[in-house]
Amino acid sequence: MDSPGADVVIVGAGPSGLTLANILGLQGVRTLVVDERDTLIDYPRGVGLDDESLRTFQSIGLVERVLPHTVPNQILRFFDGKRRLLAEMAPPDSRFGWPKRNGFVQPMVDAELFAGLERFGHVEVRFGHRMANCVETADGVTVEFEDGQEPVRARYVVGCDGGRSATRRLMGVSFDGTTSSTRWLVVDIANDPLGHPNSEVGADPERPYVSIAIAHGIRRFEFMIHPDETDEQADDPEFVRRMLAKLIPHPERVDMIRHRVYTHHSRIAGSFRKGRLMLAGDAAHLMPVWQGQGYNSGIRDAGNLGWKLAAVVTGRAGESLLDSYDVERRKHARAMIDLSTMVGRVISPTNKRVAWLRDRVIHNASVVPSLKRYVLEMRFKPMPRYQQGAVFHGKPGIDQSSNSPTGTLFIQPRVDTRDAQNVLLDDVLGTGFAVLCWSNNLRAVLGAQAFERWKALGAKFIEVRPTTQLRWPGHDDADVTVVGDRTGALKSWFDVYTDSVLFVRPDRCIAAACIAQRAPEVSAELFTVLHLTQGGGSGSHVDQQPDGAVLHVAQPATEPSGTVTGTA
């Protein structure tokens, strides 16, 4: 392809697109983000971040910028119509390094993701660019824009352009599912009139509601709109005050950010990839808000797709690796849609008898300790577990075991190294592949050929030991980092499984696992499954990122034509 304008064009500067751009930027991939809006959306939408999203933000070096806009360990309580506690979610587990539930202010977090792109001279953002067409050829895509703006050539296009995605339409992909007939009035208020960190869902058959404390004194209220109430009524300030009066004493004295009527969608694209065009975030799937997973599912998309796109563009993997994106993300996104839809049905019945029966079932279940923990610790939340895709589950009868961790996310406890104490494990693993073993000579376990192949890909080699053995020099190797199991969490993890050697992907999914003696063979199989090359390839990309690289942000110009300034 003749000198493309970018390796990857991302359509949409929302959270999925910005996260993906940061992942690609870190890997030296020339990236262009285009958005039809004039600037980032500046009003709250999502209100809940999970541990997986924070882990992704950690991987792109922005978690410390994001944390000031969060409320960690957020407790969510569910009440019946008489304000009796039905259930509580307060998961204590932080196995992936971060709290499972976090309130957050989305515009502020999105702004940090946007500012993070300033690190990369090879990443550009152009606002005021509405995509009109994509013309795909064998070796690239030409992205055309409205208003006579100059087309851009790219190798791949990723549509992160929301539920009404133009990218999905150009792909000719269906958007299967349903749109709820139930509408909700969403009200965001500054200077929180309640002022406490508590968040609750009122499963009141008279009118279900939500009250969520997010951060910086902002609170979200949501109220179901009855079928006989019109959107125009719900938009009336007096109607809004009547709704608020159910929960606060002086609804006329609030600092309202905005209010809006929403409907809930349960939809998923017929395909997440078609040729050189792909979908992520709301363009790929929409789900009801009840589990706060719409935003987080988009971040998962970016984390899953980003390393694969980077590997293909930089020539470290063949294009077939991209097929695994749909294979892996579709099943999990579908599970999240189904869970969110089911929770909504449990919360929002307006039939009093149905609500009474629900309350009886939940109250009775809450006295059973195991069921109470199941809800309290959010064990019902589907976790990614890939049976197919960019994973190798082993040969039948040789590598497979009933409790294999392959296809799951690896834990992230705090660890010690010889140079640092009490650090999160991912900060030791880096941003690429990692090969990790428990208390063994990793070079000897892998063998010289496999070791050099992974080294050529930039993989990190990690030997995990009990902290008592951290400074023992017996296995010292300049290419292997020794990690001390500071909390004992890693030994406890390995105690559960028979596998002792892990091949960990950049998104921290375990791509393969085996006993030490099988490591060379499993490594060779994994190279085939991941379509990996011997090392770096001939793909066009930025080999090194200059320190202090500056993002070229193309803000709208003042001319009536709507043209923008700035170059890649």
N, C-alpha and C positions, 0 to 999 in steps of 0.2 A: 504494500500500500504506500502511496506517495505521501510522505511527511504529514501525518494526520495532525489536526489541531490539538488533539488530546488522545491519550490512550483510552480514557473512560469519560463519557459525559453522563453526569447525574442530573436527572430532571426533578427538581424539587429541593428547596433548601429547608426542609423540615428536619426533625430529629434523625430519621433514618438516613436521609441523604447526607446530612452533616457528619454523622458518625462514620458512614462509609467513606466520605471524603477524607476524614482524618486517618482512617486505617490505610487507605491507598496512599495518602501523603507520606505517612511514615515509611512506606515501602518504596518510595521514590517513583510512584506511578503518576504520570502527568494527567491531571484531573481537572475537568471543567464542570462546575455546578451552575445550572441555569434555573431561574425561577421567574414565573410570570408576574409575581408581586413586586412591589417597589422596595420592600424591606422584609425582614423577618416578621412573622406574626407576633404581636406583642400582648396578646391576652391569654390567660390560663386555659388550657384544654385538659391534658392529662394531669392527674394529681398524685399518682403513686409510682414510685420507682422500686424495682426489686433488686435483689442481690446480684442477679446475673447482669443487669444493666450497669450497676456500679462497677462490677468487675470488668466489663467492656470499657467503661470510661477510664478505669485504671490502666487498661492495656494501651490506651492511646495517650496516656500521660496527662489526663485532664480531671481525674477524680478529685484532686485537692481543690480545683476551681469549682467543681460542682457541689461538693459537700456543704459549703456555706448556705446553699439554697434548699437544704433538705431538713426534714425532721425524722431522725432515725428511730427505729424500733417503734413505729406507730402502732398503737393498739386500736383495733376496730371492734366495736361492740354492736350486736344486733338485738333490738328490742321488739317486743310485740306491741299490740295496740294499747295495752295498759302499762306500757313502759316497764315491763318485766324483762329481765335479761334472758334472751334466747341462746345466744352463743357469743363467744369472744375469740378473736384471733390475735394472739400475741406471741408469734413464733420466736423462741429464744435462740434458735440455731443460727449460726453464722458460718457454716461449713465452707462457704465459698469466699469467705473473707469479709463479708459485709452483711448488715442486717437484712432480713428478708422483706421487711415492709418499711418504706420511707416516704413520707409526704414530701412534695417538692413543688416549686414554682416553675412551671415549664418554660415560660418565656426567658427567665433568667438562666436556666440550664441550657436552653437552645443557644442563647447568646454566648455562653462559654464554649459550646461546641463550635460555633461560628468563629469566635476569636482564636480558637486553637488552630485554625487554618492559617493564621498569620505566620506560623513557623515555616511554611513551605512556599518557596518561590515557584514551584511547579504546580501549584493549585490555584485556580482562579474561580471567582464567583461573579456571575453576571445576573443582576436583577433586571426586571422589566423585559425579560425574554420569554415569550410564549412560543412553545414548540408547535410547529404546524405540520411537520411530516418527518419521517425517517425513511431514507432510501438505503436499503441494505444491499451490499455486494458481497462477493466471496471473501474479500479481505478487509471489509470495514463497513461503516455506516456514515451516511451524510445526514446530519441533523439540520433541518430547515426551520426557520423562524418566521413569524408574522412580521408585518410592517417593513419588509424589505431588509431585515437585518441579515448580516452575512452568515451563510451556512458554515457549519463546522464538521470536519471529518474526524471520526473517532474509530477505535477498534470495537468498543462496546458501549451500549447505552443502558443505563439502569433507571427505570421509572420509579421515583419516590414521590410521585405527584398526587397522592391522596386518593380518596374514594372515587372521585370522578376522573381518574387517571387518563390523560391523553395518550400516554405510552401504552396502556393496556388496550385502548381502542385501536391504536395503530397496529398492535400485535394481532388484533382480531381474536382476542381471548375473552371467554365468557367470565361473568362475575356471579357465580352461583350462590343461592341462598335466599334469605328472606329479609324483609324490612318490617320491623314491628309496627303495629297500628297504635301502640301506646306512645304517647309523647311525654316529655319531661321538661319542666322549666328549670333551667340551671342559672343560679345567681351567685356571682363572685363578689365578695365584700372585703374591702380593706379595713384596717383598724378593727379587727375581729371583735364583734359585740359580745361574744362569749368569753374569749380571751384565754381559754384553757386548751391543752393539747389533745383533748379527747375527740374522737371521731366516732360517729354512730350511723347505723342504718335503722330506720324505723319501719318495721314490717307491719304498718298500721293499715288495716283494710279500708279505713275511712279515706286515707290518702297516704300512701307510702312516701317516705322522704329520706334524704341523706344529709348529713352534716359532717364536713371533713375539714379539719385544721391542716393547712398545708405548710406554709412557712412565711416568715416575715409579716405576721399578723394578718394573713389572708385566710378567709374561710369560704368554703364552697357549700352552698345549700342546693339541693335538688328536690323537686316536688313533682309527683305524677299529676298529669293533666287528665281530667275525666273526659270521656267521649263527648259529653254535651257542652264542653268548654272549648271555645275556638282559640286559634293561635292569636287572634287579635285581642281576645280577652286576656290571655296569658301575658301579652306584651304590655298591658295597661299597668302603669305604676301602682295603681290602687290594688290590683289583683296581686302584684308582687308583694306589697306590704301586708296583705291579708295572709299570704302564705308564711311570710317571715314571722308574723305575730304569733304563730303556733309555737315558735321556738325562742323568740327573743322579746323582751318587754317593750322596747321602743323601736318598732320597725321603721318609723319615719325618721329616725336619727341614725341612719347608716351611711357609710361611705361606699356606694356601690361602684364597682368596677365595670360590670356589664351584666346583662341578663339575656338569655336566649332560649328558644325552644328547640329541643333536640328529639330525634327519633333514633332508636337503636337498630343497628344492622348486624346480621349474622351472614357474612358473605366471604367467599374465597375464590380467587381467580382460577380458571380452568387449567392454567399452566403458569409457573413462575418464570419460565424461560422459553423463548422462541428464537432460535438462531442467535444473533448478536444482541438481542434485546431481552432485558430481564426486569422483574418487578420486585419491589420491597416495600415494607410498611403497609400503610392503608391502601396503597395501589394493589397489593397482593391479597389483603384480607382485612375485613372489618369485623369487630365483635362488640357486644354490649359492654358497658363500663363496669359491671359488677365485680370483676376481679382485678380491675385496673391493669389489664394486660395488653391493651391496644398499643400503647406507647412502647412497652417492654418487648412485645413481639416484634415490633419494627426494629428495635435495637438488636434483637437476636438475629433478624434477617441480615443486618449489616455485618454483624460479627461473623456469621456463617459464610456470607458471600465475599466479604472483603479480602480475606487471606487467599481465597481461591482465585479471584480475579487478579490479585497481585502476582500470584505464582504463575498464572498463565501469561500475563503481560510481560513479566520479566524473564520468561522462557524457562522457568524452573519446573513447569508442569505443562502437560498437553491440554488442549482445549476440552477434552472429554471430562476433565475434572469438574467443569461447570455443570455437567448433568446432575451431579450429586446435590446441588443446591435445592432443586425442587424436591428431589427424593427425600432429603433430610428435613426440610422446613415444612413441607406440606402437612405431614401427619401431625406434627406438634402444633402447628397453627390451628389445624382442625380441632384438635383436642382442647385448645384454649377457647375456641369459639363455642364448642359444645358445653364446656364448664361454665363459661360466662352466661350463656343462654339459660342453662339449667338453674343457676343461682338466681338469675332475674325472675324466673318463674316461681321460685320458692319465696322470694321476697315480696313480690308485688301482686298477689291475688287480692282483689277487692270484694270477693264473695266472703261474707263473714263466716259461713260454715266451713268453707275450704280453709280459711285462715285459722279457724279454731282447731281443725284437725291437724294442720301443720304445726301449730304451737304445741299441741299435746305430744306429737311425735318427737319434736325437738327437745321439749322439756324432759321427756322420758329418756331420750338418748343421752342427755347431758349428765345423768346420774351414773352412767357406765363409764368408768375411768378411761378405758381404751378409746371409746368413741369421743369423749371430751378432748383427749390429747390429739386425736386425729384432726379435729377442727381447730383447736387452740394452736397447734404447731403447723397448720396448713399442709398436712400430709396429702391432702386431696389434690394439691396443685400438680398437674402433669409436668414431669421433668423430661428434658430431651433424652432420648435413648434410641440411638440409630442402629437399626438392624441391617440397613442397606445404605449405600452411599460411599463416602470417603472413609471407610472403616474396613478392617480385616478381622473377621471373627474366627479365623483359623480353619484348619482342615478338619472335617468330621472325624471324630475318634482320636485325633492327635492333640489339637490345641483347644478345642471347645470344652468348656466346663459349665456346669449349671449356674455358677455365680460369676461369670466373667464380667469385668467392668468395662469391656470394650463398648464403645458407643455412648458412654456416659461422661458427664463432666467430672474432671478430677477436682479434688478438694483443694482449698487454699488456706492452710493454717499459717501461723507465724512461725518463722524458723530463724536459726542462727547460721551464719557463715563464719569463716575465719576473719573476714573483714568487717562484718556488721552483725548486730544482734537485733532480734525482735523485728524482723522484716517480713512482709507478706511474700509467700512463695513465688507468686507470678513475677514479682520484681526481680527475682533471681533467674527465673526461666527466660525472661526477655520476651520479645514479641513474635518470635518465629517458632519453629518446631523445637521440641525438647525430647531427649531420650533420658529416662530416669530409672534408676534401679535402687533396690534396698540393699545397703551394706555389702556391696560386692565390687570387684574390679571391673568397671564398665568397659574399658577397652578390651580386656581379655574376654568378657562375656559376649560382646558384639563380634569380635574378630576384626582383623585389620581392614578387610575390604568394606564391611558394613560401616565401621567407624568412620573411614575416610569418605564414604558416600554421604553420610549425614553431615559430616563436617563441611563438605563442599556446598551443602545447602544452607549452611549457617546455623545448624542446629546447636542448641546448648546441651551439654552432657552433665547430668546431675547424679551424684551418689548420695543417697540419704542414709544417715547413720543416727543411732542414739547420740544424744548430746555428749555423753561420756566419752565417745570415740571421735569427737569432732576434730581434735588436733593430732590424732594418731597419723603418722606420715606414711604408713605402709603401702597405701594405694595411690600415693600422690602422682598426679598427672597434670601437666600444664593445661590440657584441654578439658579437664573434668573439674567441676565445682563441687566441693564437699559441703553438704548441708546437714546441720544438726537439728534433730527432731525436738525442738524446744518444748512443745506442749505434749508430746506423745501422740498427737493426732495422726501422724503419718504411720507410726507403728500399728496403731489401732486399725487404721485403714488396711494396711497390708495383712494384718492378722485375719481379716475377713476373707481375703481372696488367696488363691493358690498362686496367682501370677506375681512375679517379682520384678519384671522388666516392663516398662510402659513407654509407648511411643505416643507423645502428646502433641496434638495439633496446635496451631497458633491460637485457635479459639478455645483451647483448654479442654477439648473433647479428647478422650483416649481413643486413638485411631487403631491401636492394637495392644495386646497384652499377652505375656507368656511367661513360662518359667525360664530361668537363666539359660539352660542348655539349648533352648529352641530359638534364642534371640537372632542368630544369623539368618536362619531360614525364614522366620516371621518378618524380619526386616526386608528381605528380598521380595517377599510376597507383597508387603505393604507398598514398596516402590511401584510395583505394577498396578495395584489397586488405586493409588493416588495419581497415577500417570506422571510420576516424578521423573525428571531427567537426572543426569549425573551431577549437574550443578547448575550454575547460572546459564541462561540461554541468550538468544540473540534478540529477544523482545526489546522494543524501544521503551526506555524509561530513564529516569534520572538515577544514575548509579550512586551518587552521594548527595546528601542534603547539606548545603552550606549553612554554617552556623548563622543564626540571625536572619535566615531567609524571610522575605516579606511577601505576604499575600497581596496579589493585585485584585482588589475588590472593585468591580465595575458598578458603581452606584448610578442611578438614573441621571441623565443629563438634564439640563434645564430647557433644552430646545423642545419646541412643540412636537417634533418628530418622534420623541421618545427614544432616541438613540442613546447608547451608553458609551462610556469611555473606559479605557483600561484594556490591557492586553495580557495574554498568557505569558 
